[in-house]
């Protein structure tokens, strides 16, 4: 049994940890013994995420670190784990601390300039210039953060869409990339009539592979036509498009043009193809995986970087908007109000205000007692 005194414990409270040998039976016996003491002590099992929530409520971590820990617990790939760990360790929180310091300094400078104006003195042009320069630097830093890849793409997986005419080898290639028979394969044209999404991990990166209906312009089958319409939507939404048709028919300039059936006796290289592979024999499949991972590396955080969720990005965007508005104003009272609004958004971002409605959802993602 180990004791940890607050406020220096993980939760900020007095904490006792029990360490025991054996399997689940031993753990259950200890819990039963503790439950037997409820007459003398107020004991109950912790709710999901309760310890982390107490750490947040007691100021040991902020909301962004808690979200990073939640992502870490659910991480399935190495890139997800690295990004979540950086967030949980407070890398983004420390950046926010720097932004808060800069905002407070700008707010204080604005107030001092207002004091001069109250005394009918002309505000120091050098101080006004310093204020605008500081706000410009702060806005640029926020914009750089907003330009970085998002956590949703990292966690949900890079969407790779396989598209082309019927019988181009799309389903066979998807199965080869997935390492299992996820899509039905047949020589009959129009076998795939709807999009099929398959999550996979390639070299530690999460992808979602999407098989689509063959683009058969002459089809009169209503069901097949619906599948073709959905295929076109998937093509537009793809992060990476693998086009398995004639290069001249490729619908996107940034697509990877793949000849997927080089094992066939009558196969011939087509000019304009980026890569020829055989999903049947495995030839050049390693090159295709490397190509996918290389393109994905531009869409996810680089090693040593974290990614922001939609909530975080929205807050940073609103802070940047307030700073941009402040830079357009000559009236210092309005500048001060925009800076106050930016600081309020900062409080919501770190969990100091306006987040009560999301806390149950966040901590409910944690395992029991974490």
C-alpha positions as CSV (number, residue, x, y, z in Angstrom):
1,X,0.0,0.0,0.0
2,X,1.4,3.4,-1.0
3,X,0.2,6.8,0.1
4,X,0.4,10.1,-1.8
5,X,-0.3,13.4,-0.1
6,X,-2.2,16.1,-2.0
7,X,-1.9,18.4,-3.7
8,X,1.1,16.7,-5.2
9,X,-0.7,13.4,-6.1
10,X,-2.0,12.6,-9.5
11,X,-5.5,13.9,-8.6
12,X,-4.4,16.7,-6.3
13,X,-6.0,14.8,-3.3
14,X,-4.8,12.4,-0.7
15,X,-4.5,9.1,-2.5
16,X,-3.7,5.5,-1.4
17,X,-2.7,2.8,-4.0
18,X,-3.0,-0.9,-3.4
19,X,-0.5,-3.1,-5.2
20,X,-1.1,-6.9,-5.0
21,X,0.2,-10.1,-6.6
22,X,-1.9,-12.7,-8.4
23,X,-4.7,-12.6,-11.0
24,X,-8.3,-11.3,-11.1
25,X,-9.4,-13.5,-8.2
26,X,-6.9,-11.8,-5.8
27,X,-8.0,-8.3,-7.0
28,X,-11.7,-9.2,-6.5
29,X,-11.0,-10.6,-3.0
30,X,-9.3,-7.3,-2.0
31,X,-12.2,-5.3,-3.5
32,X,-14.7,-7.5,-1.6
33,X,-12.8,-6.9,1.6
34,X,-12.9,-3.2,1.0
35,X,-16.6,-3.2,0.2
36,X,-17.1,-5.0,3.6
37,X,-15.8,-1.8,5.3
38,X,-18.5,0.4,3.9
39,X,-20.1,0.6,7.4
40,X,-17.1,2.4,8.7
41,X,-15.9,4.2,5.6
42,X,-17.6,5.8,2.6
43,X,-16.3,3.5,-0.1
44,X,-17.5,2.9,-3.7
45,X,-16.0,2.0,-7.0
46,X,-14.8,4.9,-9.1
47,X,-16.8,5.9,-12.2
48,X,-15.2,5.8,-15.7
49,X,-12.6,8.6,-15.9
50,X,-13.2,9.8,-12.3
51,X,-9.6,10.0,-11.2
52,X,-8.7,12.0,-14.3
53,X,-11.7,14.2,-13.9
54,X,-10.7,14.9,-10.3
55,X,-7.2,15.8,-11.5
56,X,-8.8,18.2,-14.0
57,X,-11.1,19.8,-11.4
58,X,-8.3,20.1,-8.9
59,X,-6.1,21.9,-11.5
60,X,-3.5,19.1,-11.9
61,X,-4.2,19.0,-15.7
62,X,-6.1,21.2,-18.1
63,X,-8.8,20.1,-20.5
64,X,-6.4,19.6,-23.4
65,X,-4.2,17.3,-21.4
66,X,-7.3,15.3,-20.4
67,X,-8.4,15.0,-24.0
68,X,-4.9,13.9,-24.9
69,X,-5.0,11.1,-22.3
70,X,-8.4,10.0,-23.6
71,X,-6.9,9.8,-27.1
72,X,-3.9,7.9,-25.7
73,X,-6.2,5.3,-24.2
74,X,-8.0,4.7,-27.5
75,X,-4.9,4.9,-29.8
76,X,-4.6,2.0,-32.2
77,X,-1.6,3.1,-34.3
78,X,1.8,4.4,-33.5
79,X,1.2,7.8,-35.0
80,X,-2.0,8.2,-32.9
81,X,-0.1,7.1,-29.8
82,X,2.7,9.6,-30.3
83,X,0.4,12.6,-31.0
84,X,-1.9,11.8,-28.1
85,X,1.1,11.4,-25.7
86,X,2.4,14.8,-26.6
87,X,-1.0,16.3,-26.0
88,X,-1.3,14.4,-22.6
89,X,2.2,15.6,-21.6
90,X,1.1,19.2,-22.0
91,X,2.9,20.4,-25.1
92,X,-0.1,22.2,-26.4
93,X,-0.9,23.5,-22.9
94,X,2.5,25.1,-22.7
95,X,2.0,26.8,-26.0
96,X,-1.3,28.1,-24.7
97,X,0.4,29.4,-21.6
98,X,2.7,31.4,-23.9
99,X,-0.3,32.8,-25.8
100,X,-2.0,33.7,-22.5
101,X,1.1,35.6,-21.4
102,X,1.2,37.5,-24.7
103,X,-2.5,38.3,-24.5
104,X,-2.3,39.6,-21.0
105,X,0.8,41.7,-21.8
106,X,-1.1,43.2,-24.8
107,X,-4.2,43.8,-22.7
108,X,-2.0,45.5,-20.0
109,X,-0.4,47.7,-22.7
110,X,-3.8,48.6,-24.1
111,X,-5.0,49.7,-20.6
112,X,-1.9,51.8,-20.1
113,X,-2.5,53.5,-23.4
114,X,-6.1,54.2,-22.4
115,X,-4.8,55.8,-19.2
116,X,-2.8,58.2,-21.3
117,X,-5.9,59.0,-23.4
118,X,-7.9,59.7,-20.2
119,X,-5.4,62.3,-19.3
120,X,-5.7,63.9,-22.7
121,X,-2.2,62.9,-23.6
122,X,-1.3,61.6,-27.0
123,X,-0.7,57.8,-26.9
124,X,2.9,56.9,-27.5
125,X,3.3,55.9,-31.1
126,X,6.1,53.5,-30.2
127,X,3.8,51.7,-27.7
128,X,1.0,51.5,-30.2
129,X,3.4,50.0,-32.7
130,X,4.6,47.5,-30.2
131,X,1.0,46.5,-29.4
132,X,0.2,45.9,-33.1
133,X,3.5,44.0,-33.7
134,X,2.8,41.7,-30.7
135,X,-0.7,41.0,-31.9
136,X,0.5,40.3,-35.4
137,X,3.1,37.8,-34.1
138,X,0.4,36.1,-31.9
139,X,-2.0,35.9,-34.7
140,X,0.6,34.4,-37.0
141,X,1.5,31.7,-34.4
142,X,-2.2,30.8,-34.1
143,X,-2.5,30.6,-37.9
144,X,0.5,28.3,-38.0
145,X,-1.3,26.0,-35.5
146,X,-4.5,26.0,-37.5
147,X,-2.6,25.1,-40.7
148,X,-1.3,21.9,-39.1
149,X,-3.1,18.6,-39.7
150,X,-6.2,17.9,-37.6
151,X,-6.7,15.1,-35.1
152,X,-9.8,13.9,-36.8
153,X,-7.9,12.8,-39.9
154,X,-5.2,11.2,-37.7
155,X,-7.7,9.3,-35.6
156,X,-10.3,8.4,-38.2
157,X,-7.7,7.4,-40.8
158,X,-6.6,8.8,-44.1
159,X,-9.4,8.1,-46.6
160,X,-8.0,6.2,-49.6
161,X,-10.6,5.7,-52.3
162,X,-10.2,3.0,-55.0
163,X,-12.0,4.0,-58.1
164,X,-12.2,3.1,-61.8
165,X,-14.3,1.2,-64.4
166,X,-15.8,-2.2,-63.7
167,X,-13.4,-5.2,-63.4
168,X,-10.3,-2.9,-63.0
169,X,-9.2,-4.9,-59.9
170,X,-10.4,-2.5,-57.2
171,X,-11.8,-5.1,-54.8
172,X,-8.8,-7.4,-55.2
173,X,-6.4,-4.5,-54.5
174,X,-8.4,-3.5,-51.5
175,X,-8.3,-7.0,-50.1
176,X,-4.6,-7.2,-50.7
177,X,-4.0,-3.9,-48.8
178,X,-6.3,-4.9,-46.0
179,X,-4.8,-8.4,-45.7
180,X,-8.2,-10.0,-45.7
181,X,-11.2,-10.7,-47.9
182,X,-13.1,-7.5,-47.0
183,X,-14.8,-7.1,-50.4
184,X,-16.4,-9.6,-52.7
185,X,-14.3,-10.4,-55.8
186,X,-15.8,-11.6,-59.1
187,X,-15.2,-11.4,-62.8
188,X,-18.9,-10.3,-63.2
189,X,-19.0,-6.6,-64.0
190,X,-20.9,-4.5,-61.4
191,X,-20.3,-6.9,-58.4
192,X,-19.5,-3.9,-56.2
193,X,-22.6,-1.7,-56.0
194,X,-22.0,0.3,-52.9
195,X,-19.0,1.8,-51.2
196,X,-17.2,-0.5,-48.7
197,X,-15.1,1.1,-46.0
198,X,-12.3,-0.9,-44.4
199,X,-10.0,0.5,-41.6
200,X,-6.4,-0.6,-41.8
201,X,-3.0,0.3,-40.3
202,X,-0.1,0.6,-42.7
203,X,3.3,1.2,-41.3
204,X,1.8,2.6,-38.1
205,X,-0.6,5.0,-39.9
206,X,-4.4,4.7,-39.9
207,X,-6.1,4.5,-43.2
208,X,-9.7,3.9,-44.3
209,X,-9.8,2.1,-47.6
210,X,-13.0,2.7,-49.7
211,X,-14.0,0.3,-52.5
212,X,-16.4,1.9,-54.9
213,X,-18.8,0.7,-57.7
214,X,-17.2,0.6,-61.2
215,X,-17.9,3.8,-63.2
216,X,-20.0,2.2,-65.9
217,X,-21.5,5.1,-67.9
218,X,-23.7,2.7,-70.0
219,X,-25.4,1.0,-67.1
220,X,-29.2,1.2,-67.0
221,X,-29.4,-0.7,-63.7
222,X,-30.9,1.8,-61.2
223,X,-29.2,0.2,-58.2
224,X,-25.8,0.3,-60.0
225,X,-26.4,3.9,-61.0
226,X,-26.9,4.8,-57.3
227,X,-23.6,3.0,-56.5
228,X,-21.9,5.0,-59.3
229,X,-23.2,8.3,-57.9
230,X,-21.9,7.4,-54.4
231,X,-18.6,6.5,-56.0
232,X,-18.3,9.9,-57.5
233,X,-19.0,11.5,-54.1
234,X,-16.3,9.3,-52.5
235,X,-13.9,10.4,-55.2
236,X,-14.5,14.0,-54.4
237,X,-14.1,13.4,-50.7
238,X,-10.9,11.2,-50.9
239,X,-7.7,12.3,-49.2
240,X,-5.9,10.0,-51.6
241,X,-7.5,8.7,-54.8
242,X,-6.2,5.4,-56.4
243,X,-7.4,5.5,-59.9
244,X,-7.4,2.1,-61.6
245,X,-8.8,3.1,-65.0
246,X,-7.2,4.6,-68.1
247,X,-4.9,7.5,-67.0
248,X,-6.6,9.8,-69.5
249,X,-10.0,9.3,-67.8
250,X,-8.7,10.1,-64.3
251,X,-11.1,12.6,-62.6
252,X,-8.5,14.2,-60.3
253,X,-5.1,15.6,-61.1
254,X,-3.7,14.6,-57.7
255,X,-4.7,11.0,-58.0
256,X,-2.3,8.0,-58.0
257,X,-2.8,6.2,-61.3
258,X,-2.4,2.5,-60.7
259,X,-2.4,-0.4,-63.1
260,X,-3.5,-3.2,-60.7
261,X,-3.5,-6.3,-62.9
262,X,0.0,-6.7,-64.2
263,X,-0.2,-10.4,-63.5
264,X,-2.6,-10.9,-66.4
265,X,-1.2,-12.5,-69.6
266,X,-2.6,-9.7,-71.8
267,X,-1.5,-6.9,-69.5
268,X,0.3,-4.0,-71.1
269,X,1.8,-0.9,-69.5
270,X,-0.3,2.2,-70.1
271,X,1.4,5.5,-70.6
272,X,0.7,7.9,-67.7
273,X,0.4,5.2,-65.1
274,X,2.2,6.1,-61.8
275,X,2.6,2.5,-60.6
276,X,1.9,-1.0,-61.8
277,X,1.1,-3.7,-59.2
278,X,-0.3,-7.2,-58.9
279,X,-2.6,-7.7,-56.0
280,X,-2.6,-11.4,-56.8
281,X,1.2,-12.1,-56.8
282,X,2.1,-9.1,-54.5
283,X,4.5,-7.6,-57.0
284,X,5.1,-3.9,-56.2
285,X,2.6,-3.9,-53.4
286,X,5.3,-2.8,-51.0
287,X,6.0,0.2,-53.3
288,X,2.3,1.1,-53.3
289,X,2.2,1.0,-49.5
290,X,5.3,3.2,-49.3
291,X,3.7,5.6,-51.7
292,X,0.5,5.8,-49.6
293,X,2.4,6.3,-46.4
294,X,4.6,9.0,-48.1
295,X,1.5,10.9,-49.2
296,X,-0.2,10.4,-45.8
297,X,2.8,11.9,-44.0
298,X,1.8,15.3,-45.4
299,X,-1.7,14.9,-44.0
300,X,-1.0,13.9,-40.4
301,X,1.2,15.5,-37.7
302,X,4.9,15.1,-38.2
303,X,6.8,13.0,-35.7
304,X,7.2,15.1,-32.5
305,X,4.0,17.1,-33.3
306,X,0.5,16.9,-31.8
307,X,-2.9,17.5,-33.5
308,X,-5.9,19.5,-32.5
309,X,-9.5,18.3,-32.3
310,X,-12.3,20.3,-33.8
311,X,-13.2,21.9,-30.4
312,X,-9.6,23.1,-30.0
313,X,-9.3,24.3,-33.6
314,X,-12.6,26.3,-33.3
315,X,-11.4,28.0,-30.1
316,X,-8.0,28.9,-31.6
317,X,-9.8,30.2,-34.7
318,X,-12.1,32.4,-32.6
319,X,-9.1,33.7,-30.7
320,X,-7.3,34.6,-33.9
321,X,-10.5,36.3,-35.2
322,X,-10.6,38.5,-32.1
323,X,-7.0,39.4,-32.6
324,X,-7.6,40.2,-36.3
325,X,-10.5,42.5,-35.3
326,X,-8.3,44.2,-32.7
327,X,-5.7,45.0,-35.3
328,X,-8.3,46.8,-37.5
329,X,-9.4,49.1,-34.7
330,X,-8.0,52.6,-33.8
331,X,-10.3,52.9,-30.8
332,X,-8.4,51.4,-27.9
333,X,-11.6,50.7,-25.9
334,X,-12.7,48.4,-28.8
335,X,-9.2,46.8,-28.9
336,X,-9.4,46.1,-25.2
337,X,-12.8,44.5,-25.6
338,X,-11.5,42.2,-28.4
339,X,-8.6,41.1,-26.2
340,X,-11.0,40.4,-23.4
341,X,-13.0,38.2,-25.7
342,X,-9.9,36.4,-26.8
343,X,-8.9,35.7,-23.1
344,X,-12.4,34.4,-22.5
345,X,-12.0,32.0,-25.4
346,X,-8.7,30.9,-23.9
347,X,-10.5,30.1,-20.6
348,X,-12.9,27.9,-22.5
349,X,-10.1,26.2,-24.4
350,X,-8.3,25.1,-21.2
351,X,-11.5,24.2,-19.4
352,X,-11.8,27.1,-17.0
353,X,-15.2,28.2,-18.3
354,X,-18.1,27.1,-20.4
355,X,-17.3,23.4,-20.8
356,X,-19.5,21.7,-18.2
357,X,-21.8,20.2,-20.9
358,X,-18.9,18.2,-22.5
359,X,-17.2,16.9,-19.4
360,X,-19.4,13.8,-18.9
361,X,-18.9,12.8,-22.5
362,X,-15.2,13.2,-22.3
363,X,-14.5,11.4,-19.1
364,X,-17.1,8.7,-20.0
365,X,-14.6,7.5,-22.7
366,X,-12.1,6.5,-20.0
367,X,-11.9,3.0,-18.5
368,X,-13.2,2.4,-15.0
369,X,-11.3,4.2,-12.4
370,X,-8.8,5.8,-14.8
